[in-house]
């Protein structure tokens, strides 16, 4: 049986919702483009790289219709 902290790891992984959107200068309500997301993954800023990588990982969990 998984502990409650392990089952809610996504909630704890996202410290500042919307931070990557601000760093990529993407308006709220719009998706971050693939080009900007890949650029953020190669950024010199370590926190921006981590946020972009997490966004890529979380995108795999989405149910595509």
Phi and psi restraints in degrees (range 20) as a CNS / XPLOR table:
assign (resid 1 and name C) (resid 2 and name N)
       (resid 2 and name CA) (resid 2 and name C) 1.0 -80.1 20.0 2
assign (resid 2 and name N) (resid 2 and name CA)
       (resid 2 and name C) (resid 3 and name N) 1.0 142.5 20.0 2
assign (resid 2 and name C) (resid 3 and name N)
       (resid 3 and name CA) (resid 3 and name C) 1.0 -74.0 20.0 2
assign (resid 3 and name N) (resid 3 and name CA)
       (resid 3 and name C) (resid 4 and name N) 1.0 162.7 20.0 2
assign (resid 3 and name C) (resid 4 and name N)
       (resid 4 and name CA) (resid 4 and name C) 1.0 -65.3 20.0 2
assign (resid 4 and name N) (resid 4 and name CA)
       (resid 4 and name C) (resid 5 and name N) 1.0 -32.8 20.0 2
assign (resid 4 and name C) (resid 5 and name N)
       (resid 5 and name CA) (resid 5 and name C) 1.0 -69.6 20.0 2
assign (resid 5 and name N) (resid 5 and name CA)
       (resid 5 and name C) (resid 6 and name N) 1.0 -32.8 20.0 2
assign (resid 5 and name C) (resid 6 and name N)
       (resid 6 and name CA) (resid 6 and name C) 1.0 -75.4 20.0 2
assign (resid 6 and name N) (resid 6 and name CA)
       (resid 6 and name C) (resid 7 and name N) 1.0 -33.1 20.0 2
assign (resid 6 and name C) (resid 7 and name N)
       (resid 7 and name CA) (resid 7 and name C) 1.0 -75.5 20.0 2
assign (resid 7 and name N) (resid 7 and name CA)
       (resid 7 and name C) (resid 8 and name N) 1.0 -20.8 20.0 2
assign (resid 7 and name C) (resid 8 and name N)
       (resid 8 and name CA) (resid 8 and name C) 1.0 -111.8 20.0 2
assign (resid 8 and name N) (resid 8 and name CA)
       (resid 8 and name C) (resid 9 and name N) 1.0 36.2 20.0 2
assign (resid 8 and name C) (resid 9 and name N)
       (resid 9 and name CA) (resid 9 and name C) 1.0 -66.6 20.0 2
assign (resid 9 and name N) (resid 9 and name CA)
       (resid 9 and name C) (resid 10 and name N) 1.0 -28.3 20.0 2
assign (resid 9 and name C) (resid 10 and name N)
       (resid 10 and name CA) (resid 10 and name C) 1.0 -67.8 20.0 2
assign (resid 10 and name N) (resid 10 and name CA)
       (resid 10 and name C) (resid 11 and name N) 1.0 -40.5 20.0 2
assign (resid 10 and name C) (resid 11 and name N)
       (resid 11 and name CA) (resid 11 and name C) 1.0 -61.3 20.0 2
assign (resid 11 and name N) (resid 11 and name CA)
       (resid 11 and name C) (resid 12 and name N) 1.0 -36.1 20.0 2
assign (resid 11 and name C) (resid 12 and name N)
       (resid 12 and name CA) (resid 12 and name C) 1.0 -82.1 20.0 2
assign (resid 12 and name N) (resid 12 and name CA)
       (resid 12 and name C) (resid 13 and name N) 1.0 -21.3 20.0 2
assign (resid 12 and name C) (resid 13 and name N)
       (resid 13 and name CA) (resid 13 and name C) 1.0 -75.9 20.0 2
assign (resid 13 and name N) (resid 13 and name CA)
       (resid 13 and name C) (resid 14 and name N) 1.0 -29.4 20.0 2
assign (resid 13 and name C) (resid 14 and name N)
       (resid 14 and name CA) (resid 14 and name C) 1.0 -93.0 20.0 2
assign (resid 14 and name N) (resid 14 and name CA)
       (resid 14 and name C) (resid 15 and name N) 1.0 98.1 20.0 2
assign (resid 14 and name C) (resid 15 and name N)
       (resid 15 and name CA) (resid 15 and name C) 1.0 -81.5 20.0 2
assign (resid 15 and name N) (resid 15 and name CA)
       (resid 15 and name C) (resid 16 and name N) 1.0 -43.8 20.0 2
assign (resid 15 and name C) (resid 16 and name N)
       (resid 16 and name CA) (resid 16 and name C) 1.0 -127.7 20.0 2
assign (resid 16 and name N) (resid 16 and name CA)
       (resid 16 and name C) (resid 17 and name N) 1.0 91.9 20.0 2
assign (resid 16 and name C) (resid 17 and name N)
       (resid 17 and name CA) (resid 17 and name C) 1.0 -62.1 20.0 2
assign (resid 17 and name N) (resid 17 and name CA)
       (resid 17 and name C) (resid 18 and name N) 1.0 132.5 20.0 2
assign (resid 17 and name C) (resid 18 and name N)
       (resid 18 and name CA) (resid 18 and name C) 1.0 90.9 20.0 2
assign (resid 18 and name N) (resid 18 and name CA)
       (resid 18 and name C) (resid 19 and name N) 1.0 -2.5 20.0 2
assign (resid 18 and name C) (resid 19 and name N)
       (resid 19 and name CA) (resid 19 and name C) 1.0 -67.0 20.0 2
assign (resid 19 and name N) (resid 19 and name CA)
       (resid 19 and name C) (resid 20 and name N) 1.0 -41.9 20.0 2
assign (resid 19 and name C) (resid 20 and name N)
       (resid 20 and name CA) (resid 20 and name C) 1.0 -66.9 20.0 2
assign (resid 20 and name N) (resid 20 and name CA)
       (resid 20 and name C) (resid 21 and name N) 1.0 -35.9 20.0 2
assign (resid 20 and name C) (resid 21 and name N)
       (resid 21 and name CA) (resid 21 and name C) 1.0 -62.4 20.0 2
assign (resid 21 and name N) (resid 21 and name CA)
       (resid 21 and name C) (resid 22 and name N) 1.0 -40.4 20.0 2
assign (resid 21 and name C) (resid 22 and name N)
       (resid 22 and name CA) (resid 22 and name C) 1.0 -67.5 20.0 2
assign (resid 22 and name N) (resid 22 and name CA)
       (resid 22 and name C) (resid 23 and name N) 1.0 -41.3 20.0 2
assign (resid 22 and name C) (resid 23 and name N)
       (resid 23 and name CA) (resid 23 and name C) 1.0 -68.9 20.0 2
assign (resid 23 and name N) (resid 23 and name CA)
       (resid 23 and name C) (resid 24 and name N) 1.0 -29.8 20.0 2
assign (resid 23 and name C) (resid 24 and name N)
       (resid 24 and name CA) (resid 24 and name C) 1.0 -92.4 20.0 2
assign (resid 24 and name N) (resid 24 and name CA)
       (resid 24 and name C) (resid 25 and name N) 1.0 1.6 20.0 2
assign (resid 24 and name C) (resid 25 and name N)
       (resid 25 and name CA) (resid 25 and name C) 1.0 57.3 20.0 2
assign (resid 25 and name N) (resid 25 and name CA)
       (resid 25 and name C) (resid 26 and name N) 1.0 45.1 20.0 2
assign (resid 25 and name C) (resid 26 and name N)
       (resid 26 and name CA) (resid 26 and name C) 1.0 -103.5 20.0 2
assign (resid 26 and name N) (resid 26 and name CA)
       (resid 26 and name C) (resid 27 and name N) 1.0 128.1 20.0 2
assign (resid 26 and name C) (resid 27 and name N)
       (resid 27 and name CA) (resid 27 and name C) 1.0 -64.3 20.0 2
assign (resid 27 and name N) (resid 27 and name CA)
       (resid 27 and name C) (resid 28 and name N) 1.0 149.2 20.0 2
assign (resid 27 and name C) (resid 28 and name N)
       (resid 28 and name CA) (resid 28 and name C) 1.0 -65.5 20.0 2
assign (resid 28 and name N) (resid 28 and name CA)
       (resid 28 and name C) (resid 29 and name N) 1.0 145.1 20.0 2
assign (resid 28 and name C) (resid 29 and name N)
       (resid 29 and name CA) (resid 29 and name C) 1.0 92.5 20.0 2
assign (resid 29 and name N) (resid 29 and name CA)
       (resid 29 and name C) (resid 30 and name N) 1.0 -11.6 20.0 2
assign (resid 29 and name C) (resid 30 and name N)
       (resid 30 and name CA) (resid 30 and name C) 1.0 -108.9 20.0 2
assign (resid 30 and name N) (resid 30 and name CA)
       (resid 30 and name C) (resid 31 and name N) 1.0 151.0 20.0 2
assign (resid 30 and name C) (resid 31 and name N)
       (resid 31 and name CA) (resid 31 and name C) 1.0 -77.9 20.0 2
assign (resid 31 and name N) (resid 31 and name CA)
       (resid 31 and name C) (resid 32 and name N) 1.0 148.0 20.0 2
assign (resid 31 and name C) (resid 32 and name N)
       (resid 32 and name CA) (resid 32 and name C) 1.0 -74.6 20.0 2
assign (resid 32 and name N) (resid 32 and name CA)
       (resid 32 and name C) (resid 33 and name N) 1.0 127.2 20.0 2
assign (resid 32 and name C) (resid 33 and name N)
       (resid 33 and name CA) (resid 33 and name C) 1.0 -67.7 20.0 2
assign (resid 33 and name N) (resid 33 and name CA)
       (resid 33 and name C) (resid 34 and name N) 1.0 155.5 20.0 2
assign (resid 33 and name C) (resid 34 and name N)
       (resid 34 and name CA) (resid 34 and name C) 1.0 -60.8 20.0 2
assign (resid 34 and name N) (resid 34 and name CA)
       (resid 34 and name C) (resid 35 and name N) 1.0 -37.8 20.0 2
assign (resid 34 and name C) (resid 35 and name N)
       (resid 35 and name CA) (resid 35 and name C) 1.0 -62.8 20.0 2
assign (resid 35 and name N) (resid 35 and name CA)
       (resid 35 and name C) (resid 36 and name N) 1.0 -45.0 20.0 2
assign (resid 35 and name C) (resid 36 and name N)
       (resid 36 and name CA) (resid 36 and name C) 1.0 -70.0 20.0 2
assign (resid 36 and name N) (resid 36 and name CA)
       (resid 36 and name C) (resid 37 and name N) 1.0 -34.5 20.0 2
assign (resid 36 and name C) (resid 37 and name N)
       (resid 37 and name CA) (resid 37 and name C) 1.0 -67.3 20.0 2
assign (resid 37 and name N) (resid 37 and name CA)
       (resid 37 and name C) (resid 38 and name N) 1.0 -42.6 20.0 2
assign (resid 37 and name C) (resid 38 and name N)
       (resid 38 and name CA) (resid 38 and name C) 1.0 -67.6 20.0 2
assign (resid 38 and name N) (resid 38 and name CA)
       (resid 38 and name C) (resid 39 and name N) 1.0 -35.5 20.0 2
assign (resid 38 and name C) (resid 39 and name N)
       (resid 39 and name CA) (resid 39 and name C) 1.0 -66.0 20.0 2
assign (resid 39 and name N) (resid 39 and name CA)
       (resid 39 and name C) (resid 40 and name N) 1.0 -37.5 20.0 2
assign (resid 39 and name C) (resid 40 and name N)
       (resid 40 and name CA) (resid 40 and name C) 1.0 -68.7 20.0 2
assign (resid 40 and name N) (resid 40 and name CA)
       (resid 40 and name C) (resid 41 and name N) 1.0 -31.5 20.0 2
assign (resid 40 and name C) (resid 41 and name N)
       (resid 41 and name CA) (resid 41 and name C) 1.0 -68.4 20.0 2
assign (resid 41 and name N) (resid 41 and name CA)
       (resid 41 and name C) (resid 42 and name N) 1.0 -22.5 20.0 2
assign (resid 41 and name C) (resid 42 and name N)
       (resid 42 and name CA) (resid 42 and name C) 1.0 -103.9 20.0 2
assign (resid 42 and name N) (resid 42 and name CA)
       (resid 42 and name C) (resid 43 and name N) 1.0 12.2 20.0 2
assign (resid 42 and name C) (resid 43 and name N)
       (resid 43 and name CA) (resid 43 and name C) 1.0 -67.7 20.0 2
assign (resid 43 and name N) (resid 43 and name CA)
       (resid 43 and name C) (resid 44 and name N) 1.0 156.7 20.0 2
assign (resid 43 and name C) (resid 44 and name N)
       (resid 44 and name CA) (resid 44 and name C) 1.0 -77.1 20.0 2
assign (resid 44 and name N) (resid 44 and name CA)
       (resid 44 and name C) (resid 45 and name N) 1.0 -21.7 20.0 2
assign (resid 44 and name C) (resid 45 and name N)
       (resid 45 and name CA) (resid 45 and name C) 1.0 -76.8 20.0 2
assign (resid 45 and name N) (resid 45 and name CA)
       (resid 45 and name C) (resid 46 and name N) 1.0 118.8 20.0 2
assign (resid 45 and name C) (resid 46 and name N)
       (resid 46 and name CA) (resid 46 and name C) 1.0 -64.4 20.0 2
assign (resid 46 and name N) (resid 46 and name CA)
       (resid 46 and name C) (resid 47 and name N) 1.0 -40.6 20.0 2
assign (resid 46 and name C) (resid 47 and name N)
       (resid 47 and name CA) (resid 47 and name C) 1.0 -67.7 20.0 2
assign (resid 47 and name N) (resid 47 and name CA)
       (resid 47 and name C) (resid 48 and name N) 1.0 -35.4 20.0 2
assign (resid 47 and name C) (resid 48 and name N)
       (resid 48 and name CA) (resid 48 and name C) 1.0 -66.7 20.0 2
assign (resid 48 and name N) (resid 48 and name CA)
       (resid 48 and name C) (resid 49 and name N) 1.0 -40.0 20.0 2
assign (resid 48 and name C) (resid 49 and name N)
       (resid 49 and name CA) (resid 49 and name C) 1.0 -61.4 20.0 2
assign (resid 49 and name N) (resid 49 and name CA)
       (resid 49 and name C) (resid 50 and name N) 1.0 -44.2 20.0 2
assign (resid 49 and name C) (resid 50 and name N)
       (resid 50 and name CA) (resid 50 and name C) 1.0 -65.8 20.0 2
assign (resid 50 and name N) (resid 50 and name CA)
       (resid 50 and name C) (resid 51 and name N) 1.0 -41.9 20.0 2
assign (resid 50 and name C) (resid 51 and name N)
       (resid 51 and name CA) (resid 51 and name C) 1.0 -64.7 20.0 2
assign (resid 51 and name N) (resid 51 and name CA)
       (resid 51 and name C) (resid 52 and name N) 1.0 -39.6 20.0 2
assign (resid 51 and name C) (resid 52 and name N)
       (resid 52 and name CA) (resid 52 and name C) 1.0 -67.9 20.0 2
assign (resid 52 and name N) (resid 52 and name CA)
       (resid 52 and name C) (resid 53 and name N) 1.0 -40.0 20.0 2
assign (resid 52 and name C) (resid 53 and name N)
       (resid 53 and name CA) (resid 53 and name C) 1.0 -65.2 20.0 2
assign (resid 53 and name N) (resid 53 and name CA)
       (resid 53 and name C) (resid 54 and name N) 1.0 -42.0 20.0 2
assign (resid 53 and name C) (resid 54 and name N)
       (resid 54 and name CA) (resid 54 and name C) 1.0 -63.2 20.0 2
assign (resid 54 and name N) (resid 54 and name CA)
       (resid 54 and name C) (resid 55 and name N) 1.0 -39.2 20.0 2
assign (resid 54 and name C) (resid 55 and name N)
       (resid 55 and name CA) (resid 55 and name C) 1.0 -63.1 20.0 2
assign (resid 55 and name N) (resid 55 and name CA)
       (resid 55 and name C) (resid 56 and name N) 1.0 -39.8 20.0 2
assign (resid 55 and name C) (resid 56 and name N)
       (resid 56 and name CA) (resid 56 and name C) 1.0 -63.1 20.0 2
assign (resid 56 and name N) (resid 56 and name CA)
       (resid 56 and name C) (resid 57 and name N) 1.0 -42.7 20.0 2
assign (resid 56 and name C) (resid 57 and name N)
       (resid 57 and name CA) (resid 57 and name C) 1.0 -66.7 20.0 2
assign (resid 57 and name N) (resid 57 and name CA)
       (resid 57 and name C) (resid 58 and name N) 1.0 -42.9 20.0 2
assign (resid 57 and name C) (resid 58 and name N)
       (resid 58 and name CA) (resid 58 and name C) 1.0 -69.5 20.0 2
assign (resid 58 and name N) (resid 58 and name CA)
       (resid 58 and name C) (resid 59 and name N) 1.0 -25.9 20.0 2
assign (resid 58 and name C) (resid 59 and name N)
       (resid 59 and name CA) (resid 59 and name C) 1.0 -65.1 20.0 2
assign (resid 59 and name N) (resid 59 and name CA)
       (resid 59 and name C) (resid 60 and name N) 1.0 -27.6 20.0 2
assign (resid 59 and name C) (resid 60 and name N)
       (resid 60 and name CA) (resid 60 and name C) 1.0 -68.9 20.0 2
assign (resid 60 and name N) (resid 60 and name CA)
       (resid 60 and name C) (resid 61 and name N) 1.0 -22.5 20.0 2
assign (resid 60 and name C) (resid 61 and name N)
       (resid 61 and name CA) (resid 61 and name C) 1.0 -80.5 20.0 2
assign (resid 61 and name N) (resid 61 and name CA)
       (resid 61 and name C) (resid 62 and name N) 1.0 -14.7 20.0 2
assign (resid 61 and name C) (resid 62 and name N)
       (resid 62 and name CA) (resid 62 and name C) 1.0 -67.7 20.0 2
assign (resid 62 and name N) (resid 62 and name CA)
       (resid 62 and name C) (resid 63 and name N) 1.0 142.6 20.0 2
assign (resid 62 and name C) (resid 63 and name N)
       (resid 63 and name CA) (resid 63 and name C) 1.0 -88.3 20.0 2
assign (resid 63 and name N) (resid 63 and name CA)
       (resid 63 and name C) (resid 64 and name N) 1.0 113.6 20.0 2
assign (resid 63 and name C) (resid 64 and name N)
       (resid 64 and name CA) (resid 64 and name C) 1.0 -85.3 20.0 2
assign (resid 64 and name N) (resid 64 and name CA)
       (resid 64 and name C) (resid 65 and name N) 1.0 136.5 20.0 2
